[in-house]
């Protein structure tokens, strides 16, 4: 009888551990604070806290500090993807393995913060990681849910990886040039706020204001309710396709200034709406504007000067 009871207890324990692992592996692209709390076990997901500051003051227990800058380029081209060997070394220092779920945690104070999580998610996915999630609303949403933070730092055990970049979700500058020149077809989606699309504002590192020829404006903020910092989990796919004029099989390229806001559009279209063949242009307008490529909505010298006087650029 005791042997049966002991075996039953072992079975229940194994079932519980299996359930936790199942929870972690079925989060999907988005996870709520409550769902994440239920899946926090030693063998559950790796939590990447990508906030540039605040980790030492308090983080989700078990989270590893992985500041957003690790996944970005230099100041003159912030959207540039780091070299593959650099990314690989970063992943190894963070203790990542391709077979363990990863949850990305941003600050979540504004809807723009979501772009950081989406950009890291896109980078990891393109690097071969498959079980990925974003904590919707970030650390702020975790705090608003009344959940606890830890001040105990986590030093992960280094791992060894051999990663390969999958270009399925990437559009680089040569590919965008082909689209602009009519040598390839794609729906270009500008994720920036409207003043950037209209050429009234530009990023400090951009060479020229304006947008890509033929691009459609789809500000990243459209995927959030007013005032919300958590993205709407179920975008209207039919409405999105109609708005963009998408047909099955069409390629979509999302861009912004530096591949940050565009990552939100990419995530919403690809991961939430389930639209195939959606790509992110990581270098975006900062990189493209430095070329001699054609642009639209670029103001003349006088208008550009007036925009600067008004603080528009």
Secondary structure, 3 states (H helix, E strand, C coil): CHHHHHHHHHHHHHHHHHHHHHHHHCCCCEECHHHHHHCCCCCCCEEEECCCCCCCCCECCCCEECCHHHHCCCHHHCCCCCCHHHHHHHHHHCCCCCCCCEEEECCCCCCCHHHHHHHHHHHHHHCCCCCEEEECCHHHHHHHCCCCCECCCCCCCCCCCCCCCCHHHECCHHHHHHHHCCCCCCEEEECCCHHHHCCCCCCCCCCCCCECCCCEECCHHHHCCCCCCCCCCCCCHHHHHHHHCCCCCCCEEEECCCCCHHHHHHHHHHHHCCCCCEEECCCHHHHHCCCCCCCECCCCHHHHHHHHHCCCC
